[in-house]
Each structure stands twice: as structure tokens, then as C-alpha cells.
Amino acid sequence: MKRKPILMLVLAALLMALAGTADTAQAQNYCTQPARLYAGGGGRVIPIPNLPNRLRSSPSIYDPVIGQIPAGGSFSVVGGPHCSGGMQWWRVNYNGAIGWTAEGDGYNRYWLEPAGIVPPPYPIECVMPNRLTVGGYGRVTPGLPNVVRTAPGTTSTGANSQVIGQIPGGGVFAVLGGPQCGTDGRSWWQVNYNGLVGWTAEGQGYDQYWVEPWYNQTPACGLPTRLSAGRYGRVTTYPNLPNRIRSTPTFGGAVVGQIPPGAYFYALSGPTCADGVYWWQVNYNGVVGWTGEGQNGTYWLEPA
């Protein structure tokens, strides 16, 4: 008596997965099933239940089928992952046929499994469109930090690369070189973040960007600005010195007040570049004036 409801629920879940009628937010932006493959490695279609995996022209169940991989068939992973329809999709090479195939149903059933490193007959592809430019600036998208390495790529994929630091979420950096496609399927850029020079990844998969272009820069001011007008900031606690508020955005402006270390202020406008420093018009406890963001590799202010 208890089997019928369970079977009905399972059947409904399968029909929803096949019809692509999963929740729209999940289908577009969220994948709960952990990815087990990686670009530069190999995989195969799981032999049981002896069903093939379709190859599609793009990572979506609605895109044309261009081939299939039989049960037990091995392939090279040349790009991905990309989350679409609640599924993790990988760009693969199966006997010269290159396309996208899904790793599983998006819940708890895998259709693919790792199968060791298979030397691809084609180079590893970095499928994410590049958005940064050499000579420009970029910033890490707000949230998690981005790791900086000695070389493009990760040690897990065999690259001679070591972690030498990280750029915090919202951190702005100068782009020195790149892009270089790593053996992990990610595009890497050589950057300078406050004197830390190394390689950082632009993102992962098809459209999961970790960094973005940042155009709010003026070459005359050495340190990239990190603040924004209409938001709060605070004076850094290192080197534990107050920041002076001046009547004009220059060191020649009259001192009208100061902001102690760790104190918060509201950025009214800016930045204005003068004397090699970015200046912000701020309001600190009713005192309105201009204060400098930093100089010679040291920030005096930080986003709050």
C-alpha cells in the first residue's frame, strides 16, 4: 500500500526532469549536484543502465542534438562546467565529435563519471568569453576572494603553480598580461594587486565570472580606487593613523577635521585625482570635506 505514492513521486520527478519543467530560478542559476569532472581530464558514460548520453550544440536540453556517447564510452573534457536547467554541462570530445553533454539529472543521479586523464586530440578550450584587457583594470566581484598564483593554472591539473596571495572581493587590480588558457579550462590573467604580481583566473565554465572590468581609473593616480560615491567607507586600522579632511581635494587644502582609525564615513562624491592621490568628498559626523584614499602602495581608506 505504501509503494504506490512513492512510485508516483518518482515518476513525477522523472517526467519533470525529462520535460525540463524544473523551477525557473534553479534551471537558470543554480545547480545542486556537485560536479565530479574537470576540464583537461577524462570521463565516460556510466555503463548502467546502459543508456547513451546526448551531445548537444550548446549547454541546454533545448539545443540541437549533434551526436551521442554510448554507455561506457570515454571522452576528453575540453571545457566547462556550465549550469543550465539545473544540470552541470561539459564540453567534451568524443572520437572527434565536440559538443556539450550533461553530467546528471541535477539531483542525485549521475550519467557521467571521471575516467582518468584522456589525452585530447584538440587543445583544452577556455569557452568563457574574455572581458578584461591588458593595460586596463579589473576587480574581483563582491563576495569571495580570488586566489593569485605564480603561474596560470592549478596544481590539481599539473601546472607548476603555487598560491602566493589573494585579492579580496571588490579588490581592484591592474591587468599586466594574458589571457592564457590553463589546463583547468580557465582563462588566467597576470595582474598587480597592491604590489602582489601573479596570475588570477577570470572565472569558471561558460559564464561564471569571478572578476570584471573596472573602468573607474586614472593613470595619474597610482593606487586603483576601491570606494564608490553613495556608499560608506572607513579609515584603515593599519598603520593606525587618522585621515585628515581638507577643504579641497589636494594636499594644499586647509585641514577642516580628521577621521580616526576604524571610523566610518559616507562618500558623497569622487574620486578626484590630484597630487597622485584619489580624493573623496566625505561626510564624517557632519564634517564635510575631502580625504585621500592612499598613496605609495598603502590604502588609508577601505570600503565598509
Backbone hydrogen bonds, N-H to C=O, Kabsch-Sander energy under -0.5 kcal/mol:
donor,donor_aa,acceptor,acceptor_aa,energy
6,I,2,K,-0.9
7,L,3,R,-2.7
8,M,4,K,-2.3
9,L,5,P,-2.2
10,V,6,I,-2.4
11,L,7,L,-2.5
12,A,8,M,-2.4
13,A,9,L,-2.3
14,L,10,V,-2.3
15,L,11,L,-2.5
16,M,12,A,-2.3
17,A,13,A,-2.2
18,L,14,L,-2.6
19,A,15,L,-2.3
20,G,16,M,-1.0
21,T,16,M,-2.1
27,A,23,D,-2.9
28,Q,24,T,-2.0
29,N,25,A,-2.3
30,Y,26,Q,-1.7
40,G,77,V,-2.9
41,G,38,Y,-2.0
42,G,116,G,-0.6
43,G,75,F,-2.1
44,R,113,E,-2.0
45,V,73,G,-1.9
46,I,111,W,-2.4
50,N,47,P,-1.8
53,N,69,I,-2.6
55,L,67,G,-2.9
56,R,100,W,-2.9
57,S,64,P,-2.1
60,S,58,S,-2.3
63,D,60,S,-1.3
66,I,55,L,-2.8
67,G,55,L,-1.2
69,I,53,N,-3.0
72,G,45,V,-1.9
73,G,70,P,-2.6
75,F,43,G,-2.5
76,S,93,N,-2.1
77,V,41,G,-2.5
78,V,76,S,-0.7
78,V,91,R,-2.5
79,G,91,R,-1.4
82,H,89,W,-1.8
84,S,82,H,-0.6
84,S,87,M,-2.4
85,G,27,A,-3.4
86,G,26,Q,-0.5
86,G,27,A,-1.0
87,M,84,S,-1.7
89,W,82,H,-2.4
89,W,87,M,-0.5
90,W,101,T,-2.4
91,R,79,G,-2.5
92,V,90,W,-0.6
92,V,99,G,-3.1
93,N,76,S,-2.5
94,Y,92,V,-0.5
94,Y,97,A,-2.9
95,N,93,N,-0.7
97,A,94,Y,-2.0
98,I,96,G,-0.6
99,G,92,V,-1.8
100,W,56,R,-3.0
101,T,90,W,-2.3
103,E,88,Q,-3.1
105,D,109,R,-2.2
110,Y,108,N,-0.6
111,W,103,E,-2.9
112,L,103,E,-1.8
113,E,44,R,-2.0
115,A,42,G,-1.6
115,A,116,G,-0.5
118,V,116,G,-0.6
125,E,78,V,-2.1
127,V,125,E,-0.8
135,G,175,V,-2.6
136,G,133,T,-1.9
138,G,173,F,-2.3
139,R,212,E,-2.4
140,V,171,G,-2.2
141,T,210,W,-2.2
146,N,167,I,-2.6
148,V,165,G,-2.9
149,R,199,W,-3.0
150,T,162,Q,-1.9
157,T,154,T,-1.5
158,G,155,T,-1.8
159,A,154,T,-1.6
161,S,159,A,-2.0
164,I,148,V,-2.7
165,G,148,V,-1.1
167,I,146,N,-2.9
169,G,143,G,-0.7
170,G,140,V,-2.1
171,G,168,P,-2.6
173,F,138,G,-3.0
174,A,192,N,-2.3
175,V,136,G,-2.6
176,L,174,A,-0.6
176,L,190,Q,-3.1
177,G,190,Q,-1.7
180,Q,188,W,-2.0
182,G,180,Q,-0.6
182,G,186,R,-2.8
185,G,182,G,-1.8
188,W,180,Q,-2.4
189,W,200,T,-2.6
190,Q,177,G,-2.3
191,V,189,W,-0.5
191,V,198,G,-3.2
192,N,174,A,-2.2
193,Y,196,L,-2.7
194,N,192,N,-0.6
196,L,193,Y,-2.1
197,V,195,G,-0.8
198,G,191,V,-1.8
198,G,196,L,-0.5
199,W,149,R,-3.0
200,T,189,W,-2.5
202,E,187,S,-3.1
204,Q,208,Q,-2.2
205,G,80,G,-0.6
206,Y,81,P,-0.8
208,Q,204,Q,-1.3
209,Y,207,D,-1.2
210,W,202,E,-2.7
211,V,202,E,-1.5
212,E,139,R,-2.4
214,W,137,Y,-2.1
217,Q,215,Y,-2.3
221,C,218,T,-2.1
222,G,220,A,-0.6
222,G,276,G,-0.6
230,G,267,A,-3.0
231,R,228,S,-1.2
233,G,265,F,-2.2
234,R,302,E,-2.3
235,V,263,A,-1.8
236,T,300,W,-2.3
243,N,259,I,-2.6
245,I,257,G,-3.3
246,R,244,R,-0.5
246,R,290,W,-3.6
247,S,254,A,-2.2
250,T,248,T,-2.4
253,G,250,T,-1.7
256,V,245,I,-3.3
257,G,245,I,-1.2
259,I,243,N,-3.0
262,G,235,V,-2.0
263,A,260,P,-1.9
265,F,233,G,-2.6
266,Y,283,N,-1.8
267,A,231,R,-2.6
268,L,266,Y,-0.6
268,L,281,Q,-3.2
269,S,281,Q,-1.3
272,T,279,W,-1.9
274,A,272,T,-0.6
274,A,277,V,-2.4
277,V,274,A,-1.7
279,W,272,T,-2.6
280,W,291,T,-2.4
281,Q,269,S,-2.2
282,V,280,W,-0.6
282,V,289,G,-3.3
283,N,266,Y,-2.1
284,Y,287,V,-2.8
285,N,283,N,-0.6
287,V,284,Y,-2.0
288,V,286,G,-0.7
289,G,282,V,-1.8
290,W,246,R,-3.3
291,T,280,W,-2.2
293,E,278,Y,-2.8
295,Q,298,T,-2.0
298,T,295,Q,-1.7
300,W,293,E,-2.9
301,L,293,E,-1.8
302,E,234,R,-2.1
304,A,232,Y,-1.9
